[in-house]
């Protein structure tokens, strides 16, 4: 039943209805004590009927509220009204990830940006022993300044059966309504262990995260079917189509991260959201000490300003460096020119290796000091980058450079950069 405006729920005064769904109704309300607007989610009375389940939820809601993480919805209060539980939280302005996608893929950089923020929030919760259990686009909110907020931490705990009974599911596009004592989840985003009705831990959230990231990158659900049964069966037995078939802009390294999240066995997935965040960081090329010391990924507008300031700082340092080096440069060029000669030598490829058929001139690079040679070669069907010191008789393969191309040395010769969807 809809609550009328000006109704008091504790100290909060209802202003208007924001929306309604299977998990209850959400209202805008006013907190006169602190002088701010809040959101109040009123849950169906049936969820409050079991005292033990209600106690567990209140504990988890309090733990989630204590996280105080920028990528998790802040919970202010939990109470009851006319036998119905309600949760008071911060009021967000923006839209859900479902609304943002609108059935289409997001640009890869935007998807990775959102994914990093989600992983950061999950890591903070998991480190406190809190598992979401129902991660999906409807429970991810994008604020107007580009911040991702994870919603409904603890709500899945409220309706999780105390005896670990089997999972029941409704249609893939709707929140699953269940009979008393059944697990609540959403078909298409549940982990295999949830589908089987087994106990779940933080790695279940990582699987659901993978399905969400897959959908952000492809615009299609990873696991779908004409019915909930087909969708759940796909989770257990099928792998989603390759991302590269729907979006050629997806780097192989990024697709491997998504696949690793959606392994059927929890033991084969990323074992922590923190490790997942580092993998995404490596793929994206974005680096920020703030993201890993505080768990905060700055929104795009903040990062853009930071890059602009960094560019000016780098330009200033380079100018000072040039001015300082000018006397040495003048002295160098006044010296008599040294004789230089041409060096010719054969490049012996590693055993069972050959240059790729598509090799181009930019797949071979000599270090600035002329002592090392980097090249792309194919051995046992695997293309990799190899490095050979010219005073050695053999080349060494560089792990992690599978399918990489275009090696080139840094000016000081200390670093070798390759291209594999990103540097």
JOJO-V819671 format. One record per run of one state. SS is the DSSP state (H for helix, E for strand, C for the rest). FROM is the first residue (numbers start at 0). LEN is the number of residues. Records with the same first field share a line. If there is no record, write none. Layout:
# JOJO-V819671
SS=FROM-LEN / FROM-LEN
This chain:
# JOJO-V819671
C=0-7 / 9-2 / 21-2 / 31-4 / 42-2 / 48-2 / 67-4 / 72-2 / 81-2 / 90-3 / 101-6 / 127-9 / 143-4 / 150-4 / 159-7 / 167-15 / 183-8 / 195-6 / 218-9 / 237-5 / 245-6 / 261-4 / 268-4 / 284-4 / 293-6 / 334-18 / 354-6 / 366-5 / 379-2 / 389-6 / 397-7 / 409-6 / 419-4
E=7-2 / 11-10 / 23-8 / 35-7 / 71-1 / 74-7 / 83-7 / 93-3 / 139-4 / 147-3 / 166-1 / 182-1 / 352-2 / 363-3 / 371-8 / 381-8 / 395-2 / 404-5 / 415-4
H=44-4 / 50-17 / 96-5 / 107-20 / 136-3 / 154-5 / 191-4 / 201-17 / 227-10 / 242-3 / 251-10 / 265-3 / 272-12 / 288-5 / 299-35 / 360-3
